[in-house]
Amino acid sequence: MIPALGLIIGVVVGVLLHPDVPTWLQAYLPIAIIAALDAVFGAVRAVLDGIFDDKVFVVSFLSNVVVASLIVFLGDQLGVGTQLSTGVVVVLGLRIFSNVAAIRRHLFHA
């Protein structure tokens, strides 16, 4: 439950501090957040399944964010940034919903 707690704390801190995002980073931030959410929901699922490993979580979190951002950056360089951004969002969205479904089944046995 540490990943979920970290997510909640991060959201609260972000809402209270209203950080300014540099212009060059604004295109990548939503993708990085979705990639991070994928890692967090995967970690919550792993905790409920009893297979959570903090090293795996950290590596998954960082690699998801970096790879998703690099894919979007590559798309921007090739002139197809919106198409690759959509692809990343779809793939990570499917993973998030899959993890949420597994969490729901585990918690509610349904």
KOLNUSE-864550 format. One record per atom (N, C-alpha, C): residue number from 0; x, y, z; atom name. Coordinates in nm, 3 decimals. Layout:
! KOLNUSE-864550
<atom num="NUM" X="X" Y="Y" Z="Z" atomo="CA"/>
...
This chain:
! KOLNUSE-864550
<atom num="0" X="0.081" Y="-0.119" Z="0.000" atomo="N"/>
<atom num="0" X="0.000" Y="0.000" Z="0.000" atomo="CA"/>
<atom num="0" X="0.086" Y="0.127" Z="0.000" atomo="C"/>
<atom num="1" X="0.216" Y="0.111" Z="0.013" atomo="N"/>
<atom num="1" X="0.308" Y="0.224" Z="0.010" atomo="CA"/>
<atom num="1" X="0.299" Y="0.298" Z="-0.124" atomo="C"/>
<atom num="2" X="0.291" Y="0.228" Z="-0.239" atomo="N"/>
<atom num="2" X="0.279" Y="0.302" Z="-0.365" atomo="CA"/>
<atom num="2" X="0.152" Y="0.387" Z="-0.371" atomo="C"/>
<atom num="3" X="0.041" Y="0.332" Z="-0.324" atomo="N"/>
<atom num="3" X="-0.084" Y="0.409" Z="-0.326" atomo="CA"/>
<atom num="3" X="-0.075" Y="0.529" Z="-0.234" atomo="C"/>
<atom num="4" X="-0.013" Y="0.511" Z="-0.118" atomo="N"/>
<atom num="4" X="0.006" Y="0.622" Z="-0.025" atomo="CA"/>
<atom num="4" X="0.096" Y="0.729" Z="-0.086" atomo="C"/>
<atom num="5" X="0.202" Y="0.687" Z="-0.152" atomo="N"/>
<atom num="5" X="0.290" Y="0.781" Z="-0.221" atomo="CA"/>
<atom num="5" X="0.218" Y="0.858" Z="-0.330" atomo="C"/>
<atom num="6" X="0.130" Y="0.789" Z="-0.403" atomo="N"/>
<atom num="6" X="0.051" Y="0.855" Z="-0.507" atomo="CA"/>
<atom num="6" X="-0.040" Y="0.961" Z="-0.447" atomo="C"/>
<atom num="7" X="-0.108" Y="0.927" Z="-0.339" atomo="N"/>
<atom num="7" X="-0.199" Y="1.021" Z="-0.273" atomo="CA"/>
<atom num="7" X="-0.122" Y="1.143" Z="-0.221" atomo="C"/>
<atom num="8" X="-0.009" Y="1.118" Z="-0.156" atomo="N"/>
<atom num="8" X="0.072" Y="1.228" Z="-0.104" atomo="CA"/>
<atom num="8" X="0.121" Y="1.317" Z="-0.219" atomo="C"/>
<atom num="9" X="0.166" Y="1.256" Z="-0.327" atomo="N"/>
<atom num="9" X="0.213" Y="1.333" Z="-0.442" atomo="CA"/>
<atom num="9" X="0.104" Y="1.420" Z="-0.503" atomo="C"/>
<atom num="10" X="-0.016" Y="1.366" Z="-0.514" atomo="N"/>
<atom num="10" X="-0.127" Y="1.445" Z="-0.569" atomo="CA"/>
<atom num="10" X="-0.160" Y="1.562" Z="-0.477" atomo="C"/>
<atom num="11" X="-0.166" Y="1.537" Z="-0.347" atomo="N"/>
<atom num="11" X="-0.198" Y="1.644" Z="-0.251" atomo="CA"/>
<atom num="11" X="-0.090" Y="1.753" Z="-0.256" atomo="C"/>
<atom num="12" X="0.036" Y="1.714" Z="-0.257" atomo="N"/>
<atom num="12" X="0.145" Y="1.813" Z="-0.262" atomo="CA"/>
<atom num="12" X="0.137" Y="1.893" Z="-0.392" atomo="C"/>
<atom num="13" X="0.110" Y="1.825" Z="-0.504" atomo="N"/>
<atom num="13" X="0.099" Y="1.896" Z="-0.632" atomo="CA"/>
<atom num="13" X="-0.016" Y="1.995" Z="-0.634" atomo="C"/>
<atom num="14" X="-0.129" Y="1.956" Z="-0.574" atomo="N"/>
<atom num="14" X="-0.244" Y="2.046" Z="-0.571" atomo="CA"/>
<atom num="14" X="-0.216" Y="2.167" Z="-0.481" atomo="C"/>
<atom num="15" X="-0.149" Y="2.144" Z="-0.371" atomo="N"/>
<atom num="15" X="-0.122" Y="2.254" Z="-0.278" atomo="CA"/>
<atom num="15" X="-0.013" Y="2.349" Z="-0.326" atomo="C"/>
<atom num="16" X="0.091" Y="2.298" Z="-0.392" atomo="N"/>
<atom num="16" X="0.204" Y="2.381" Z="-0.432" atomo="CA"/>
<atom num="16" X="0.189" Y="2.445" Z="-0.570" atomo="C"/>
<atom num="17" X="0.103" Y="2.393" Z="-0.655" atomo="N"/>
<atom num="17" X="0.083" Y="2.444" Z="-0.791" atomo="CA"/>
<atom num="17" X="0.217" Y="2.465" Z="-0.862" atomo="C"/>
<atom num="18" X="0.293" Y="2.359" Z="-0.886" atomo="N"/>
<atom num="18" X="0.424" Y="2.376" Z="-0.951" atomo="CA"/>
<atom num="18" X="0.410" Y="2.423" Z="-1.096" atomo="C"/>
<atom num="19" X="0.506" Y="2.503" Z="-1.140" atomo="N"/>
<atom num="19" X="0.510" Y="2.547" Z="-1.280" atomo="CA"/>
<atom num="19" X="0.587" Y="2.445" Z="-1.361" atomo="C"/>
<atom num="20" X="0.529" Y="2.403" Z="-1.472" atomo="N"/>
<atom num="20" X="0.593" Y="2.306" Z="-1.560" atomo="CA"/>
<atom num="20" X="0.655" Y="2.382" Z="-1.676" atomo="C"/>
<atom num="21" X="0.784" Y="2.361" Z="-1.702" atomo="N"/>
<atom num="21" X="0.847" Y="2.428" Z="-1.816" atomo="CA"/>
<atom num="21" X="0.776" Y="2.393" Z="-1.948" atomo="C"/>
<atom num="22" X="0.776" Y="2.486" Z="-2.040" atomo="N"/>
<atom num="22" X="0.706" Y="2.467" Z="-2.166" atomo="CA"/>
<atom num="22" X="0.755" Y="2.344" Z="-2.242" atomo="C"/>
<atom num="23" X="0.885" Y="2.322" Z="-2.244" atomo="N"/>
<atom num="23" X="0.939" Y="2.208" Z="-2.318" atomo="CA"/>
<atom num="23" X="0.897" Y="2.074" Z="-2.258" atomo="C"/>
<atom num="24" X="0.858" Y="2.074" Z="-2.131" atomo="N"/>
<atom num="24" X="0.820" Y="1.950" Z="-2.063" atomo="CA"/>
<atom num="24" X="0.670" Y="1.922" Z="-2.069" atomo="C"/>
<atom num="25" X="0.591" Y="2.020" Z="-2.105" atomo="N"/>
<atom num="25" X="0.446" Y="2.007" Z="-2.099" atomo="CA"/>
<atom num="25" X="0.390" Y="1.897" Z="-2.189" atomo="C"/>
<atom num="26" X="0.453" Y="1.870" Z="-2.301" atomo="N"/>
<atom num="26" X="0.405" Y="1.764" Z="-2.390" atomo="CA"/>
<atom num="26" X="0.431" Y="1.625" Z="-2.333" atomo="C"/>
<atom num="27" X="0.531" Y="1.612" Z="-2.246" atomo="N"/>
<atom num="27" X="0.571" Y="1.482" Z="-2.195" atomo="CA"/>
<atom num="27" X="0.513" Y="1.450" Z="-2.058" atomo="C"/>
<atom num="28" X="0.472" Y="1.552" Z="-1.986" atomo="N"/>
<atom num="28" X="0.423" Y="1.531" Z="-1.850" atomo="CA"/>
<atom num="28" X="0.299" Y="1.441" Z="-1.842" atomo="C"/>
<atom num="29" X="0.197" Y="1.460" Z="-1.925" atomo="N"/>
<atom num="29" X="0.081" Y="1.371" Z="-1.915" atomo="CA"/>
<atom num="29" X="0.117" Y="1.225" Z="-1.943" atomo="C"/>
<atom num="30" X="0.205" Y="1.203" Z="-2.039" atomo="N"/>
<atom num="30" X="0.247" Y="1.066" Z="-2.071" atomo="CA"/>
<atom num="30" X="0.326" Y="1.007" Z="-1.954" atomo="C"/>
<atom num="31" X="0.413" Y="1.087" Z="-1.894" atomo="N"/>
<atom num="31" X="0.490" Y="1.040" Z="-1.779" atomo="CA"/>
<atom num="31" X="0.399" Y="1.006" Z="-1.661" atomo="C"/>
<atom num="32" X="0.295" Y="1.085" Z="-1.641" atomo="N"/>
<atom num="32" X="0.202" Y="1.059" Z="-1.531" atomo="CA"/>
<atom num="32" X="0.126" Y="0.929" Z="-1.556" atomo="C"/>
<atom num="33" X="0.081" Y="0.907" Z="-1.678" atomo="N"/>
<atom num="33" X="0.010" Y="0.782" Z="-1.708" atomo="CA"/>
<atom num="33" X="0.104" Y="0.663" Z="-1.691" atomo="C"/>
<atom num="34" X="0.228" Y="0.676" Z="-1.733" atomo="N"/>
<atom num="34" X="0.326" Y="0.568" Z="-1.715" atomo="CA"/>
<atom num="34" X="0.351" Y="0.542" Z="-1.566" atomo="C"/>
<atom num="35" X="0.359" Y="0.648" Z="-1.488" atomo="N"/>
<atom num="35" X="0.379" Y="0.632" Z="-1.344" atomo="CA"/>
<atom num="35" X="0.257" Y="0.567" Z="-1.279" atomo="C"/>
<atom num="36" X="0.138" Y="0.606" Z="-1.322" atomo="N"/>
<atom num="36" X="0.016" Y="0.544" Z="-1.269" atomo="CA"/>
<atom num="36" X="0.012" Y="0.394" Z="-1.300" atomo="C"/>
<atom num="37" X="0.059" Y="0.357" Z="-1.419" atomo="N"/>
<atom num="37" X="0.065" Y="0.215" Z="-1.454" atomo="CA"/>
<atom num="37" X="0.154" Y="0.140" Z="-1.356" atomo="C"/>
<atom num="38" X="0.268" Y="0.197" Z="-1.322" atomo="N"/>
<atom num="38" X="0.359" Y="0.133" Z="-1.227" atomo="CA"/>
<atom num="38" X="0.297" Y="0.126" Z="-1.087" atomo="C"/>
<atom num="39" X="0.228" Y="0.231" Z="-1.047" atomo="N"/>
<atom num="39" X="0.167" Y="0.233" Z="-0.913" atomo="CA"/>
<atom num="39" X="0.056" Y="0.128" Z="-0.903" atomo="C"/>
<atom num="40" X="-0.032" Y="0.122" Z="-1.002" atomo="N"/>
<atom num="40" X="-0.139" Y="0.022" Z="-0.997" atomo="CA"/>
<atom num="40" X="-0.083" Y="-0.119" Z="-1.008" atomo="C"/>
<atom num="41" X="0.024" Y="-0.136" Z="-1.084" atomo="N"/>
<atom num="41" X="0.090" Y="-0.267" Z="-1.088" atomo="CA"/>
<atom num="41" X="0.149" Y="-0.304" Z="-0.953" atomo="C"/>
<atom num="42" X="0.202" Y="-0.205" Z="-0.882" atomo="N"/>
<atom num="42" X="0.257" Y="-0.231" Z="-0.749" atomo="CA"/>
<atom num="42" X="0.148" Y="-0.267" Z="-0.649" atomo="C"/>
<atom num="43" X="0.036" Y="-0.197" Z="-0.656" atomo="N"/>
<atom num="43" X="-0.076" Y="-0.229" Z="-0.567" atomo="CA"/>
<atom num="43" X="-0.124" Y="-0.371" Z="-0.593" atomo="C"/>
<atom num="44" X="-0.133" Y="-0.407" Z="-0.720" atomo="N"/>
<atom num="44" X="-0.172" Y="-0.544" Z="-0.755" atomo="CA"/>
<atom num="44" X="-0.071" Y="-0.645" Z="-0.701" atomo="C"/>
<atom num="45" X="0.058" Y="-0.614" Z="-0.714" atomo="N"/>
<atom num="45" X="0.161" Y="-0.705" Z="-0.664" atomo="CA"/>
<atom num="45" X="0.154" Y="-0.719" Z="-0.512" atomo="C"/>
<atom num="46" X="0.124" Y="-0.609" Z="-0.442" atomo="N"/>
<atom num="46" X="0.109" Y="-0.616" Z="-0.296" atomo="CA"/>
<atom num="46" X="-0.005" Y="-0.710" Z="-0.260" atomo="C"/>
<atom num="47" X="-0.118" Y="-0.695" Z="-0.327" atomo="N"/>
<atom num="47" X="-0.234" Y="-0.780" Z="-0.298" atomo="CA"/>
<atom num="47" X="-0.208" Y="-0.925" Z="-0.335" atomo="C"/>
<atom num="48" X="-0.127" Y="-0.949" Z="-0.438" atomo="N"/>
<atom num="48" X="-0.091" Y="-1.086" Z="-0.477" atomo="CA"/>
<atom num="48" X="0.021" Y="-1.143" Z="-0.392" atomo="C"/>
<atom num="49" X="0.083" Y="-1.058" Z="-0.308" atomo="N"/>
<atom num="49" X="0.190" Y="-1.104" Z="-0.220" atomo="CA"/>
<atom num="49" X="0.324" Y="-1.119" Z="-0.289" atomo="C"/>
<atom num="50" X="0.345" Y="-1.052" Z="-0.402" atomo="N"/>
<atom num="50" X="0.470" Y="-1.066" Z="-0.475" atomo="CA"/>
<atom num="50" X="0.540" Y="-0.932" Z="-0.496" atomo="C"/>
<atom num="51" X="0.507" Y="-0.833" Z="-0.416" atomo="N"/>
<atom num="51" X="0.566" Y="-0.700" Z="-0.431" atomo="CA"/>
<atom num="51" X="0.714" Y="-0.702" Z="-0.397" atomo="C"/>
<atom num="52" X="0.792" Y="-0.636" Z="-0.480" atomo="N"/>
<atom num="52" X="0.936" Y="-0.619" Z="-0.456" atomo="CA"/>
<atom num="52" X="0.967" Y="-0.472" Z="-0.481" atomo="C"/>
<atom num="53" X="1.023" Y="-0.406" Z="-0.382" atomo="N"/>
<atom num="53" X="1.046" Y="-0.262" Z="-0.395" atomo="CA"/>
<atom num="53" X="1.144" Y="-0.228" Z="-0.506" atomo="C"/>
<atom num="54" X="1.244" Y="-0.312" Z="-0.528" atomo="N"/>
<atom num="54" X="1.339" Y="-0.285" Z="-0.637" atomo="CA"/>
<atom num="54" X="1.270" Y="-0.295" Z="-0.773" atomo="C"/>
<atom num="55" X="1.184" Y="-0.393" Z="-0.789" atomo="N"/>
<atom num="55" X="1.110" Y="-0.408" Z="-0.914" atomo="CA"/>
<atom num="55" X="1.020" Y="-0.287" Z="-0.934" atomo="C"/>
<atom num="56" X="0.957" Y="-0.240" Z="-0.827" atomo="N"/>
<atom num="56" X="0.870" Y="-0.123" Z="-0.839" atomo="CA"/>
<atom num="56" X="0.947" Y="0.000" Z="-0.884" atomo="C"/>
<atom num="57" X="1.061" Y="0.026" Z="-0.823" atomo="N"/>
<atom num="57" X="1.139" Y="0.145" Z="-0.858" atomo="CA"/>
<atom num="57" X="1.186" Y="0.137" Z="-1.003" atomo="C"/>
<atom num="58" X="1.237" Y="0.022" Z="-1.042" atomo="N"/>
<atom num="58" X="1.285" Y="0.005" Z="-1.180" atomo="CA"/>
<atom num="58" X="1.168" Y="0.017" Z="-1.277" atomo="C"/>
<atom num="59" X="1.055" Y="-0.043" Z="-1.245" atomo="N"/>
<atom num="59" X="0.936" Y="-0.035" Z="-1.331" atomo="CA"/>
<atom num="59" X="0.887" Y="0.108" Z="-1.342" atomo="C"/>
<atom num="60" X="0.881" Y="0.179" Z="-1.230" atomo="N"/>
<atom num="60" X="0.835" Y="0.317" Z="-1.228" atomo="CA"/>
<atom num="60" X="0.922" Y="0.404" Z="-1.318" atomo="C"/>
<atom num="61" X="1.053" Y="0.398" Z="-1.296" atomo="N"/>
<atom num="61" X="1.145" Y="0.482" Z="-1.372" atomo="CA"/>
<atom num="61" X="1.150" Y="0.443" Z="-1.520" atomo="C"/>
<atom num="62" X="1.155" Y="0.314" Z="-1.547" atomo="N"/>
<atom num="62" X="1.163" Y="0.271" Z="-1.687" atomo="CA"/>
<atom num="62" X="1.035" Y="0.302" Z="-1.762" atomo="C"/>
<atom num="63" X="0.919" Y="0.287" Z="-1.699" atomo="N"/>
<atom num="63" X="0.793" Y="0.323" Z="-1.766" atomo="CA"/>
<atom num="63" X="0.793" Y="0.470" Z="-1.805" atomo="C"/>
<atom num="64" X="0.831" Y="0.555" Z="-1.712" atomo="N"/>
<atom num="64" X="0.830" Y="0.699" Z="-1.739" atomo="CA"/>
<atom num="64" X="0.930" Y="0.735" Z="-1.848" atomo="C"/>
<atom num="65" X="1.051" Y="0.681" Z="-1.839" atomo="N"/>
<atom num="65" X="1.154" Y="0.714" Z="-1.937" atomo="CA"/>
<atom num="65" X="1.119" Y="0.660" Z="-2.075" atomo="C"/>
<atom num="66" X="1.076" Y="0.536" Z="-2.084" atomo="N"/>
<atom num="66" X="1.045" Y="0.477" Z="-2.215" atomo="CA"/>
<atom num="66" X="0.925" Y="0.547" Z="-2.279" atomo="C"/>
<atom num="67" X="0.820" Y="0.572" Z="-2.201" atomo="N"/>
<atom num="67" X="0.702" Y="0.641" Z="-2.257" atomo="CA"/>
<atom num="67" X="0.740" Y="0.780" Z="-2.305" atomo="C"/>
<atom num="68" X="0.820" Y="0.851" Z="-2.228" atomo="N"/>
<atom num="68" X="0.862" Y="0.985" Z="-2.269" atomo="CA"/>
<atom num="68" X="0.951" Y="0.980" Z="-2.393" atomo="C"/>
<atom num="69" X="1.039" Y="0.883" Z="-2.400" atomo="N"/>
<atom num="69" X="1.124" Y="0.869" Z="-2.518" atomo="CA"/>
<atom num="69" X="1.044" Y="0.837" Z="-2.644" atomo="C"/>
<atom num="70" X="0.941" Y="0.754" Z="-2.629" atomo="N"/>
<atom num="70" X="0.856" Y="0.723" Z="-2.744" atomo="CA"/>
<atom num="70" X="0.787" Y="0.849" Z="-2.795" atomo="C"/>
<atom num="71" X="0.735" Y="0.929" Z="-2.703" atomo="N"/>
<atom num="71" X="0.669" Y="1.055" Z="-2.743" atomo="CA"/>
<atom num="71" X="0.771" Y="1.151" Z="-2.803" atomo="C"/>
<atom num="72" X="0.890" Y="1.159" Z="-2.745" atomo="N"/>
<atom num="72" X="0.995" Y="1.246" Z="-2.800" atomo="CA"/>
<atom num="72" X="1.031" Y="1.201" Z="-2.941" atomo="C"/>
<atom num="73" X="1.047" Y="1.072" Z="-2.960" atomo="N"/>
<atom num="73" X="1.079" Y="1.020" Z="-3.093" atomo="CA"/>
<atom num="73" X="0.967" Y="1.055" Z="-3.192" atomo="C"/>
<atom num="74" X="0.844" Y="1.041" Z="-3.147" atomo="N"/>
<atom num="74" X="0.731" Y="1.077" Z="-3.233" atomo="CA"/>
<atom num="74" X="0.733" Y="1.224" Z="-3.269" atomo="C"/>
<atom num="75" X="0.768" Y="1.309" Z="-3.174" atomo="N"/>
<atom num="75" X="0.779" Y="1.452" Z="-3.203" atomo="CA"/>
<atom num="75" X="0.888" Y="1.478" Z="-3.306" atomo="C"/>
<atom num="76" X="1.000" Y="1.409" Z="-3.294" atomo="N"/>
<atom num="76" X="1.110" Y="1.428" Z="-3.388" atomo="CA"/>
<atom num="76" X="1.073" Y="1.379" Z="-3.528" atomo="C"/>
<atom num="77" X="0.990" Y="1.276" Z="-3.535" atomo="N"/>
<atom num="77" X="0.948" Y="1.221" Z="-3.664" atomo="CA"/>
<atom num="77" X="0.826" Y="1.293" Z="-3.721" atomo="C"/>
<atom num="78" X="0.765" Y="1.381" Z="-3.641" atomo="N"/>
<atom num="78" X="0.647" Y="1.454" Z="-3.687" atomo="CA"/>
<atom num="78" X="0.517" Y="1.381" Z="-3.666" atomo="C"/>
<atom num="79" X="0.519" Y="1.274" Z="-3.587" atomo="N"/>
<atom num="79" X="0.397" Y="1.197" Z="-3.561" atomo="CA"/>
<atom num="79" X="0.375" Y="1.186" Z="-3.410" atomo="C"/>
<atom num="80" X="0.405" Y="1.293" Z="-3.338" atomo="N"/>
<atom num="80" X="0.399" Y="1.291" Z="-3.192" atomo="CA"/>
<atom num="80" X="0.262" Y="1.257" Z="-3.137" atomo="C"/>
<atom num="81" X="0.157" Y="1.312" Z="-3.199" atomo="N"/>
<atom num="81" X="0.023" Y="1.285" Z="-3.144" atomo="CA"/>
<atom num="81" X="-0.017" Y="1.140" Z="-3.163" atomo="C"/>
<atom num="82" X="0.022" Y="1.079" Z="-3.275" atomo="N"/>
<atom num="82" X="-0.013" Y="0.939" Z="-3.298" atomo="CA"/>
<atom num="82" X="0.058" Y="0.848" Z="-3.199" atomo="C"/>
<atom num="83" X="0.186" Y="0.872" Z="-3.177" atomo="N"/>
<atom num="83" X="0.259" Y="0.789" Z="-3.080" atomo="CA"/>
<atom num="83" X="0.212" Y="0.817" Z="-2.938" atomo="C"/>
<atom num="84" X="0.176" Y="0.941" Z="-2.907" atomo="N"/>
<atom num="84" X="0.122" Y="0.972" Z="-2.775" atomo="CA"/>
<atom num="84" X="-0.007" Y="0.896" Z="-2.752" atomo="C"/>
<atom num="85" X="-0.092" Y="0.893" Z="-2.853" atomo="N"/>
<atom num="85" X="-0.218" Y="0.819" Z="-2.842" atomo="CA"/>
<atom num="85" X="-0.191" Y="0.670" Z="-2.822" atomo="C"/>
<atom num="86" X="-0.095" Y="0.618" Z="-2.894" atomo="N"/>
<atom num="86" X="-0.060" Y="0.476" Z="-2.879" atomo="CA"/>
<atom num="86" X="-0.011" Y="0.444" Z="-2.739" atomo="C"/>
<atom num="87" X="0.073" Y="0.530" Z="-2.685" atomo="N"/>
<atom num="87" X="0.124" Y="0.509" Z="-2.549" atomo="CA"/>
<atom num="87" X="0.010" Y="0.515" Z="-2.448" atomo="C"/>
<atom num="88" X="-0.078" Y="0.612" Z="-2.464" atomo="N"/>
<atom num="88" X="-0.191" Y="0.626" Z="-2.371" atomo="CA"/>
<atom num="88" X="-0.282" Y="0.504" Z="-2.379" atomo="C"/>
<atom num="89" X="-0.308" Y="0.454" Z="-2.499" atomo="N"/>
<atom num="89" X="-0.394" Y="0.336" Z="-2.514" atomo="CA"/>
<atom num="89" X="-0.331" Y="0.214" Z="-2.448" atomo="C"/>
<atom num="90" X="-0.205" Y="0.190" Z="-2.476" atomo="N"/>
<atom num="90" X="-0.138" Y="0.071" Z="-2.419" atomo="CA"/>
<atom num="90" X="-0.132" Y="0.079" Z="-2.267" atomo="C"/>
<atom num="91" X="-0.087" Y="0.193" Z="-2.215" atomo="N"/>
<atom num="91" X="-0.078" Y="0.207" Z="-2.070" atomo="CA"/>
<atom num="91" X="-0.216" Y="0.209" Z="-2.006" atomo="C"/>
<atom num="92" X="-0.314" Y="0.268" Z="-2.074" atomo="N"/>
<atom num="92" X="-0.451" Y="0.267" Z="-2.023" atomo="CA"/>
<atom num="92" X="-0.505" Y="0.125" Z="-2.010" atomo="C"/>
<atom num="93" X="-0.477" Y="0.042" Z="-2.109" atomo="N"/>
<atom num="93" X="-0.520" Y="-0.099" Z="-2.101" atomo="CA"/>
<atom num="93" X="-0.453" Y="-0.170" Z="-1.984" atomo="C"/>
<atom num="94" X="-0.326" Y="-0.143" Z="-1.963" atomo="N"/>
<atom num="94" X="-0.256" Y="-0.205" Z="-1.850" atomo="CA"/>
<atom num="94" X="-0.313" Y="-0.157" Z="-1.717" atomo="C"/>
<atom num="95" X="-0.345" Y="-0.028" Z="-1.709" atomo="N"/>
<atom num="95" X="-0.401" Y="0.026" Z="-1.585" atomo="CA"/>
<atom num="95" X="-0.536" Y="-0.039" Z="-1.557" atomo="C"/>
<atom num="96" X="-0.623" Y="-0.048" Z="-1.658" atomo="N"/>
<atom num="96" X="-0.754" Y="-0.109" Z="-1.637" atomo="CA"/>
<atom num="96" X="-0.741" Y="-0.257" Z="-1.604" atomo="C"/>
<atom num="97" X="-0.644" Y="-0.325" Z="-1.662" atomo="N"/>
<atom num="97" X="-0.621" Y="-0.465" Z="-1.629" atomo="CA"/>
<atom num="97" X="-0.579" Y="-0.481" Z="-1.483" atomo="C"/>
<atom num="98" X="-0.489" Y="-0.395" Z="-1.438" atomo="N"/>
<atom num="98" X="-0.446" Y="-0.400" Z="-1.297" atomo="CA"/>
<atom num="98" X="-0.560" Y="-0.364" Z="-1.202" atomo="C"/>
<atom num="99" X="-0.639" Y="-0.263" Z="-1.239" atomo="N"/>
<atom num="99" X="-0.753" Y="-0.225" Z="-1.154" atomo="CA"/>
<atom num="99" X="-0.854" Y="-0.339" Z="-1.146" atomo="C"/>
<atom num="100" X="-0.877" Y="-0.408" Z="-1.258" atomo="N"/>
<atom num="100" X="-0.969" Y="-0.523" Z="-1.256" atomo="CA"/>
<atom num="100" X="-0.916" Y="-0.632" Z="-1.164" atomo="C"/>
<atom num="101" X="-0.786" Y="-0.659" Z="-1.167" atomo="N"/>
<atom num="101" X="-0.728" Y="-0.760" Z="-1.078" atomo="CA"/>
<atom num="101" X="-0.737" Y="-0.716" Z="-0.933" atomo="C"/>
<atom num="102" X="-0.716" Y="-0.588" Z="-0.906" atomo="N"/>
<atom num="102" X="-0.729" Y="-0.536" Z="-0.769" atomo="CA"/>
<atom num="102" X="-0.873" Y="-0.551" Z="-0.722" atomo="C"/>
<atom num="103" X="-0.968" Y="-0.515" Z="-0.809" atomo="N"/>
<atom num="103" X="-1.110" Y="-0.529" Z="-0.774" atomo="CA"/>
<atom num="103" X="-1.146" Y="-0.674" Z="-0.744" atomo="C"/>
<atom num="104" X="-1.100" Y="-0.767" Z="-0.828" atomo="N"/>
<atom num="104" X="-1.128" Y="-0.909" Z="-0.805" atomo="CA"/>
<atom num="104" X="-1.069" Y="-0.955" Z="-0.672" atomo="C"/>
<atom num="105" X="-0.951" Y="-0.907" Z="-0.642" atomo="N"/>
<atom num="105" X="-0.886" Y="-0.948" Z="-0.518" atomo="CA"/>
<atom num="105" X="-0.960" Y="-0.892" Z="-0.396" atomo="C"/>
<atom num="106" X="-1.000" Y="-0.767" Z="-0.402" atomo="N"/>
<atom num="106" X="-1.063" Y="-0.702" Z="-0.287" atomo="CA"/>
<atom num="106" X="-1.209" Y="-0.746" Z="-0.268" atomo="C"/>
<atom num="107" X="-1.282" Y="-0.759" Z="-0.378" atomo="N"/>
<atom num="107" X="-1.425" Y="-0.786" Z="-0.367" atomo="CA"/>
<atom num="107" X="-1.462" Y="-0.928" Z="-0.408" atomo="C"/>
<atom num="108" X="-1.363" Y="-1.007" Z="-0.448" atomo="N"/>
<atom num="108" X="-1.387" Y="-1.144" Z="-0.491" atomo="CA"/>
<atom num="108" X="-1.495" Y="-1.150" Z="-0.598" atomo="C"/>
<atom num="109" X="-1.491" Y="-1.051" Z="-0.688" atomo="N"/>
<atom num="109" X="-1.592" Y="-1.046" Z="-0.795" atomo="CA"/>
<atom num="109" X="-1.526" Y="-1.015" Z="-0.927" atomo="C"/>
